[in-house]
């Protein structure tokens, strides 16, 4: 099992705001080039997003399904990567003062990923998770900075 955490210096609701936008997953999930909600009620229970992975000329499409949701604290997903199998990804958001402690827990469930799961795979997942959590922090900070920008006409004196 690969578990990693990161303190994001934004409130938990800012993190949740990014997680509940199914079109933003490609912005922070390592290996994903596109994501789009399949349903208009993401991230409700059993709702799905579809994602695309591109590696050179190779393209694969998979689905991510919400298996458990406790807004705004927990989101558990099952990633279905077709012939590679499925994996469970649990994201927990804990208040940490004014900030958010995000805990990412992933492990394979079915298919070759589950059958071949070992400590080397977990080490690779740790590297991937470090990058994903860093990217998630960047997306959250950019989203909250954009929300803080003034709107409307600004006249100069």
N, C-alpha and C positions, 0 to 999 in steps of 0.2 A: 504494500500500500504506500502510495506517495502522498505525503501531507506536507504542505508548505503554507506559510503565513506571511502577511505583509501589513504593516501599518500604513494606511492611506490617510493623509492629513486633510481629509474632508469628512463631513458628517456621514453617518451610515445611509441616510436617505439619498445622498448624492451618488453613492455607490449603487444603491438599489435602482436609482433612476437609469443608470447605464445598463444594468442587468435586465431591466424590464423592456428594453428596446431591442427586439430581436434582430433588427437590421444592423446593430452595432457590434455583434459578436465577431465579425471578421476584423474589426478594428483592434481587438485585443487577444483573440484566441489564436495562438501560434499555429501556423499551418493552414489556416483558413483564408481563402482569398475573397469569398463572398458569403453573405448570410442574408436570409430573408424569412420573415414569418410565413408559415403555412396557414396559420389561423389568425383571426383578428383579436384573439383574446390571450396572446402571449403575455405573461408566463403563468397562466392558469393551469391547473392540473390536467395532464394529458395533451396540452397544446404542444405545437411543434414549430421548429424552425428548420429550414433546409440550408445546408452549407455546401460550398464547393471548395475542393482542394486541388491546386494545380502544382505539378512538379514537372517542369519542362513541357513536353508535349502531352503528358499524361494528365487527365482530369478525372476526378471522382466526385460524386455527389452523395451526401449522407444526410441523415436526419438526427435532430436532437429533440428528445421528448421530455417534458416536465413530469417527473415522477413524484415529487413532493415540493410543496411551496408553503412557506410561512413568511408572508410579507411583513416586514422588510428584513427578516433575519436569515432565512434559509431558502436555498434553491438547490434541489437535487435533480440532476439530469441524467438521462440515459442516452449516450451517443451511439448511434447505429451507423457503423462504417462499412456496411455491407459484408463483403467476404472477409474483411479483417476482424469482424465481430463487434461486440458492444462493450461499452465501459460505463461505469458510474462515476459521475463527477458531482461532488457536493461542495457548494459554496456557502460558507457561513459568514455572516457579517455581525460583528460584536461592537457595541459602542465602547470606545476607549477614550474617556474624557470627551472632548469635542470631535475626536477623530473616529475612524473605523478600522478595526482589526479584521482583516479578511483572511479566512482560512480556506484553503483549497485542498480537497481530498479526492484523489482519483485512483481507481483500480479497475482492471479489466473484468468483465463478467462472462461473456460467451465468445466462442470462436477461437481462432488461433491465438489472439491476444491473451485470452484467459488461460488457454492450455500451456502457453509458453511463458507465462508470467514468472519473473524471477527478480532477484535483487539488482541485476544489471538493468532490466527494464525500469525498475523503480528509480535507479540513479538517473537514467535518461529523462524520466518524467520529472524529476526534481529540477533538472536544467530547464526543461520546457516550462515548468511552473514558475520558476524565477522570472523568466522572460514574460510569461502571461500576466503575472501579477504586476510587474513593472509597467507593462503596456496598459493594463486596466487602470492603474493609478494615473497614468498620463491621460487616458481618455476621460476619466472622472474629473481631473483637474481642468482639462480643456472645456468640458461640458459646463462645469460650474463657472469658469471664467466667462464663457459665452453668455450664460444666464445673467451674469452680473453686469454685462455691458449695458450702458444706457440705450434706450430706444428713442426714436423720434428725432426731430430736428434739433441740432445743437447749434446755436448761433454764437459766434465769437464776438466779444465786446471790442 
